[in-house]
Amino acid sequence: MVSFKFAALLLASTVAAAPAAVASESIYDLCLKDIDNIDSNVRILIDQMKTYTAGIENTRAPLDTLAKVSEALASGVAHSALLPPLSHAQALGIIHHVNSTLTVDNPIAIDLVIAKRPEFQKTHLDVFLSPVFTGLLAGHESFTFNVGDKTPPDLYLTGLSVTSPISKAIAKGIAAYAGVPTQ
């Protein structure tokens, strides 16, 4: 028979550990939601860029969407900084989620924004895009570092292989709007 003291001690230790488990799971879930929010705004930007024509009235929407991407990314950076060490399953969950969303959509969005450079030049708002992309790259690298720092070592390179195309696409956007020839 289990003693009352042992049962009480077991219950107390389980209850004490529960908030930490819930907190780490909710931070992980928040990071996944941040990825969804970033990607949702990137997909909106893709749609906007497909129909974008020069004009101040047309330019506000994509710039507002880029601001929303930045906000969602800042949220991801903040949440990922609070991540506890990730389990294998959690790390793979983030890697697969990024691979099926942002790794696909970000390069498309950046290429469309680059293709619309002449239209942005007509409104003289092209000068804002290199700094915007620079901020996005800094945020992306921070989010990547935070998650990578909590990823099991054997999955670190896999994570980088998924985030590297995003970094390259953003760097291409910076170069295009800074006047540097792109590759």
Buried (B, 14 or more C-beta within 10 A) or exposed (E): EEEEEEEEEEEEEEEEEEEEEEEBEEBBEBBBBBBBBBBBBBBBBBBBBEEBEBEEEBBEBBBBBBEBBBBBBBBBBBBBBBBBEBBEEBBBBBBEBBBEBBBBBBBBBBBBBBEBBEBBEBBEBBEBBBEBBBBBBEBBBBBBBBBBEBBBEEBBEBBBEBBEBBBBBBBBBBBBBBEEEEE
